[in-house]
Every structure is written in C-alpha cells, then in structure tokens.
C-alpha cells in the first residue's frame, strides 16, 4: 500500500463545497483532432506504467494513519476520459468558459482522482485536451510529469516512455490490514526519527545549520503573518469558477532580465503585480503596500524524486508591490524581496513543518487542520505558482501542441489564483477566479500582458540611451 504524505492528505482533508482542490492543464493542439479510440488507446498504454491512474484513496479506520492508495478493481477508462465540443468556430472566450465549468465540478472521491477531456470545435482545426488531477495525488511538477507521459517528443515518434500492460488489480485491503499498516508506518516513522537524531549527533555542525535555517524561516513566516490590507480580492467564495488566460513571449522576458536583472520567475511576478494593480485601480481601490500578499510555491523535490508523485513543495509569502506605479520600480522591488525571502529560508521552514507533521498522529493532525481553516484567514490574498513545461515542441498522436495553460485551485477567501507554465518559446498564464465575486478577470489577464510590454519598452529605452 502506498501511503499519502501529510501534505497529500492536507489537500484531501481541506476540500469542501467551496474549494475543489484539483490542478489542471489545458493543452491546445493543431488538427485534425484524433478519434476518441486513438486517444483511449494511448491512455490505456500509459496507464499500464502509471499505477496511480488506476488507484483510489481509502481512509484508515478511526483516523489512525494517513490515507492510502489502493487499486480500483472496477476502473473504467471511459468514465475518466471524456469528450465535449464547442460551438464552431470556438475561440479563446468559448474555451475559457468551458474550462470554468469543468473546473467548477469536483472529482469523484470514490474513484481514481483524475479526468481528461477531449475538446473539439476550436477554430483553425485546433482541438484541446484538458486534464484534471487532484492535488492530493500530485503537485504541479508531478502533475506535469503525468501529463507529458502521454505525449510524443516528435511527430510519429511514439511515446517517450515504454508501453506495457497493466498489472492485475490487487484486492483492496480490509480494515485489519489498514490498521496494521498504519501501526507499522507509525513505528517506521519513529525509527527514522531516531536514526535522524543519531545522524545529527554525528554531524552536529550540519544539524545546527539546518535547524538555524528552519528557525530563520519560521521567523520570516511569523513576520509575514500580519493581516493584509482589506480589498475586494479576498472574501467568501462559492464553488463555481471563471477562467482567463494570458500569453507572453520568453524572448521578451529575456529582454527584461538583461536590462533589469532577476530570474524568469521574478519577471513573471513583476508582471502579475502589474495585473493586480490594474485590477484594483479598475475597481476604484487604492493598491497598498500590503494589499496583495501571495503564496509562491517552491519545489523541494530532490533529483532522485523526479518521478515521485507525492507533493514535494514548500512556499514563501511575498507582498506584491502593487503600490509602485512604475513597472521598472515594481520589478526591482520583486527582485529584492524574493532575494531577501530566500535568504530567510522560508521554504526550509515549510519543509520542517511538513516533516514534523509526519511524526504526529494522523488522527490529531487532520482535525487540527480542519479547525484552523474553519477560521477565515486574513494572511493571503492570492497564490502565484510557476510550473515549467516542456522546453521544446511536443506532440500527441502526430499533432503538435500549440499552447499549454495551467490551472491552480483557489480556497479559503482567496478569490483569484494565478498559475503560469513555460512551453517552447512562450509563457502561458491561467487565471482562476471565483465566479460570483470576480467577473472582471480579463482586466488582470490584460494587465499581465501590458505589464511585460511596459517593461520591454523601458528596457528598449535603457539600451538605446547614451552611456
């Protein structure tokens, strides 16, 4: 039995009628669209080597252990792989509307936690594949790995991973086996903790440095936990979603980096800052220094964990400088703040908290999480996450993928979330909005694109000025 990690279980535990905690990818391909049977054949072959596609979650009696993944004996591919269409010729607006509807529906918690939708009817003979995966099954990087397993590196090359036949499903464990497994896992966790203590004693300098990084990160989190300034960006949400997209060229990102420094992620955060500033101004609100605090997920996945599906992610908290009217100054503020946050080791503190949760009884952690999230939070306004996609063009059944838009879930008074992914020579943004409270997500998407255009213009001016 594969057991959920505490972070996996948190995504499972905290889902409710207002928050469907699945991640997703919206991939657009050139035509003609393959048949359902062709795509089903590809998924059948890939599922053979990806057991999690055929597994469901099962809880341990009395909450004595973390939930486990077990084979679904009645797995039905036709339930998970679906098809739909847009009124022809479908454009960006029609596709975004469809995605909003698909993402508003939670995954069936009694089945394997994924869906894939074939979408016909896009203009210019294009079609789309929409994949949904529950966040308890995979984080962004692992979800991207699952998605790319279905693709081909070149047209006609076939999948880049070997095909196979699925192993016969194992009989689901009964209550005695689930309880015995939870006890064994608890004992193993205790033994590992003891080994870690012994190892720390053998290398005290390393242990002290690691502990110091965790403490500094915890202090950084504590400083960031002050309430944000009130705005319409945070408040009660419903279960329905709107979805908006934006696209920028990586060459333009490179121009900004050469002129003003920072990483690709820094530039992305700077132009998202511009988008949120435009959204606030359009609503007649004053963008303050602490109006938009974002959670920025940080992967802590080790190289040997590249294909591990468990969530391996921490986070840092960043106040987006929406109070800066000058895009160049805002970019500089993002670069400086991100550098400082990394020096404070906030991500290390997140890892430490997850590791400590793994040592606590699951029956105590889950109720504590639910109780904590029952109190309306006033710390985070949004989430901005960056998941790298394939660096070169990829294909599915001979059709080239043209675009790859990500989707991030929102919950707990966070009315807007932003995800971005790089693919080939562009950066694709997916903007998740609470349907009732955010009818104007297009202002944010347009502001993101305008933010990069302003930085490129400033960079051109800088490069063209006399030295």
N, C-alpha and C positions, 0 to 999 in steps of 0.2 A: 504494500500500500504506500502510495506517495502521500505525504502529509503537507498540508498548507503551512506556510510560514506565518508568523504573527501578522506581518504586513499584508499577505494574501488574505488572511482571514478578516482583517480590518475592512478591506473593500467589500467583502461579503456581508459582514455584520452591519455596516453603516448604510447599506442600500435601503431605501424606503420609497414610499409613493411619490415623493418629490425629487428623488435622485436615482436614476438608473445608471449604475456605475460601470458602463461598458466603454471601451475605447473603440475606435473605428478608423478605417481608411477608405477613401473614395478615389478609386483609380479609373481614369478615363483612357480608353484605347481607340486606336484607329480601326476602321472597319475592314471587311464586313464582320458583323457580330457572329461568333461561333454558335453552334447549336447547344441547347441545354445538355444533350447527351455527351458532346465533346468536353464541356466543362465538368460535367459529372464524372466522366472518366478520369480527367486529370485529378480531381479531388479524391476519387477512390484510390488512385495510386499514391497520392501524397499522404493521405490519412493512414496508409499502411505503415509509414515510418514515423508518424507523429501520433503516438497513443493518446495524448491529451484531447485530441479532436473527438475521441470515442469514449471519453470518460465524463462522469458527472460527480458532483460534490455530495458527500454524505457526512453528516454530523456525528460526533461521538456522544453516546448516551450521557446525560447529566452534565454535558459540557466539560468532561474530564480531560479532554485533549483537543488539539486543533483539528478542524475538519480534514477529511482525507479524500483523495481522488480514487474512484473505483470505476471499473468497466461498466458501461451501459449495455446490458445484454440485448436491449431492444433498439439499438442505434439505427436510425433511419436517415440516410443521407438526403432523401427528398424533403424531409422536414427542415433541414438546415440550409440546403442550397435551394434558393427560390428565384423566381423571375418576375419582373414587372416591366412596365413601359411608360414612357412619357408621351404626351400629345406631340406629334411631329409638327415642325422640327423643334425638338427640345433644346433650349439654351441654358445658360448659367442659372437664370432665375428659376426655371422649372426644375432643374436638378437640385438646387439648394432647397426648394420647397419639399421635394421628395425626401431629401436627406433629413430635414427637420422632422418629418412624420416618422421615418424609420427609426430615428434615434430617440423618439419620444416613447417607444414601446420597449419595456424591459425584456431581457432574455428569460426564457423559461428556466426557472431554477431547478426543475426536476429532470432536465436533460443536459447533455454536453453544452457548455456555455459559449456557443458561437453561432453565427449565421453568416451567410453570404448571399447577396442579391445581385442577379444579372439585370441590368437596366438597359432596355432597348429604347430607340426613338430619339437619340441625340442627333443634332444637326450634323451635316457633313459626314454621314455614315458612321459616326462615332457611337460608342457604347461604353457602359461603365460597369465596374464590379465594386460593390460595397460590402466590406467585411466588418462584422461586429464581433468583438471578443470581450468577455467580462474581465474587468481589471483584476479580479482575484486569480484569474488564470495566467495573466501575463502583464508585464509593464510595457511601456512604449517600445523599448528596444526588442524585447522578446516578441511582442506582437508584430513588429516589422519583420522579424526573422520568420515567424509563422507565415506571414503573407508572401515573402519572397520565395519560400519553399515551393510555391505553386507556379512560379514564373520561370521563364527561359532566359539565359544570358544573351542569346542571339536568336533571330528568327529561324525556326526549323531545327534548332539545336537540341530541343527536348529539355526537360527539367535539369537543373544543375545538381540535383541530388538523386541518388539511385532510387528506383521504384521497388516495390515489394508487395507482399501480400499481408494483410492484417493478421495478427495472431488471434486465435480464438479467444473470445471474451472470457475472463475469469469470473467465477461465481462471486457475487457481491458478498462481502464479509458480514457475518451476523453480529449481534450485539456482544456476545462474549469475546469474539475476536477483535472487535473495535475497542473494547475496554482493555483487553490485554495489550493491544498495540499501543494504546495511549500510555499505559503504565510503562511499557518498555521504552517508549520515546522519552518519557519523563526521566527515567533512570539514565538513559544515554545522554540526555542534556546535562544532568548533574555530573556525570563522569567527564563530559567535555569541559564543563566549567572548572572542575578540579584540575584537569590537565592544563587549562589556560592559566590557572593560578600558579601551578608548578613552573610552567614556561616563563611566566612573568618574573618569578623568583630567580630564574637562571639568567634572564636578560633584563635586569632592573632599569637600566637606562632607557631601553626601548619602551618598557611598560610605562615609565614616568612620562616620556614624550607623548605616548598615545593617550594617557589619562589627561595630560595637560591640554592636548588638542580638544579632547571631549569637553573638558571644563570650560575652555575658552569659547568653544562653540555654543555651549549651553548658556553662557553669559550673553553671547551675541543674540541668541534666541530670546532671552529674557528682555533685552533692550528693545527688541523688535515687537514685543507682545503688547505694547501700548495700543490703545484703541485708535483706529484710523479715523480721519475726519469724515463726518457724515456726508453722504451723497446718494444719489438715486441709483448708483451702481451696485449697492448692496441692500438686501432686504429679503422678505419672504419670497419664495419661488414656488411654482407649480411643477407638474410633471411633464408639460409639453415644451418642445424646443423649436427654435428657429436656427437656421444655419446660414452663414455667409462665408465667402471666400475672398482671397486676395492673392495676387501673384507678383513677384518681383524677380529681376534678373540677378544671378550671382555675380555677373560682371560689374553691376552697379554696386553691389555690396563690396567688392574688391576695391573699387574706386574710392569708396568712403574709408575703408580700412587703410589704404595707402596714404590718404590725406590726413586722417584724424586718429588713426590707431584703433586699438580694440580688436576683439575677436568677432567672428561671424555672429555669435550669439549676442555680443554686446550691441552690434549694429541692429540686429533684429529687435532687441529690447528697446533700443532708442526709437525705432520707427513705430513700434507698438505704443510707446509712450506718446508719440505724436498723435496716433489714432485715438487714444483715450482722451487726450487734451481736446481734440476736435469734438469728440462725443460730448464731453462735459460742457464745452462752450455752446454747442448747438442746443443744449438743454437749458441754457441760461444759468449755468452753475459755475462757480469760481474754482478752477483747478488749484488745489492747495498742495503744500509740500508733503502732506501725509494723507492725501485723498485716495490714492491708488497704491495699495500695498499688494504685491503679487508674490505668490509662491512659485519659485523656479525649481522644478525637479532637477536633481543631479544624479546621474547614473553612478552607482558604486559597484558595477559589475566588473569582476576580475576577468582577465583574458581567458582563464580556463573555464569561466562560467558563460561563455559566449552563447551557448545554445540552451542554457538553463532557463526554463520558463518562469520560475518564481520571480516575484518582484524584487529587484535589487536596486532600490532607488532611495535617495535621501532628498533633502531640499534646503534651499536658502530662502530667506524672506527679504524682499527688495522693495523700497519705496520708489516707484517710478517718478521721475522728476517732471510731472505734468505741469508744475508751476513755472517751468522755463519756457518762455515764448520763442527763444532762438533754438532751432533744431540742433545746431552745432554745439551750443552750450549744454543742451539736454543730453546729447551723445557723450560729451565729455563727463558729465555727471554720472551717467550709467557706467562708463568705463571705470571711473574712480570708485564708485560704490561697489561694483562687482569685485574689484581687486581687493578692497577692504574686507568684504564679506568672506572671500576665500581665505584671506589671512587669518580671519577669526575662527576658521574651521567649523562653520555652522553645519556643513554636510557631515563632518565627523560626529557631531553631537547627534544628528539624526540616526546614524548607523548605531551609535552606542545605545540610544533609546530602543531601537528595534531589537538589538541583541539582549538587552535587559528584559524586554517583554517576552523573549523566548524562554527565559528562565522562570517566569511566573506561571502559575496555573492558568490554563486557558479559560476555565470557568470563572476566574476572577477578572481577567483582562477584558473579555467581551462585554460583560455588564458595565464595567467602568467606562469603556468606550462609548457605549450607548448613552450612558448617563451624561458624559461630558458633552456629547453632541446634541443632547436634548436642550442644552442651554445655547441660545443664539450667540454665535461668535461675532466679535467686532474687531478681529485682528487682520483678516484677509479680505481684500476686495475682489481679487481675481487670481487666476493661475495662467502662467505662460510657459509652455513646455515645448522643447525642441527635440525632435526625433530624426536623426539622419536617415535618409532613404538611399536607394541605390545610386552610386555616383555616376553610373553610365546607363544608357538606354537599356531597358529590359523589355521582354515580350511575353505574351501568353498565347499559346497556340498559333504562333506566327504573326500576331498583331502587336505592334509597338505600343507601349504605354506612353501616353502623351502628358498626363498630369497625375499628381498624387496628393490629394488633400487629406489632412489628418482631422480627427475629431477627438476632443477631450471632454469628459463629463463635467458637469457642474453640480454643486450641492451646497447645503448649509448656508444660505443667504448670499452665495456667490452667483450673481445673475449673468455674468459674462466670463467665458474662458477662451483662451487663445492657444492654438496649437500650430506649430509650423514644422515642415519637413523639407529637406533638400532632396531634389531629384534631378539628375543630369545637370543642366545649366540654369535651373531656376529654384526659387524658394516658394513653397506653397503654404498659404495660411488657411486654417479652418477656424471659424469663429462660432462658438456655441453660445446661444442666447436663450434665456428664459422667455418663452413665447409671450406671456402676458405683460411682463414689465419692460421688455427690450424690443420694441417694434422697429427701432432705428439702428440695427446692427450694421446696415450698409454705410452709415456715417463712419463707423470705426474702420471698416474694411477700406473705404476710400481714403481715410486718414492715414492708414498704414502705407498705402502706395504713395500718397502725397508726401509723407514724411521722408521716404527714401529719395524721391525726386528732389526735395529741398536740399538734402544732404549732398546729393550728386552735383546739384547746381553750385552749392557752396564750395565743394571740392574743385570743380572746374575753375571757379573764380580764384581759388587759392593757388592752383597750379599755374594759372595764367598771369598772376600778379608778379611784378618785378621783385627779385630777391634783394 
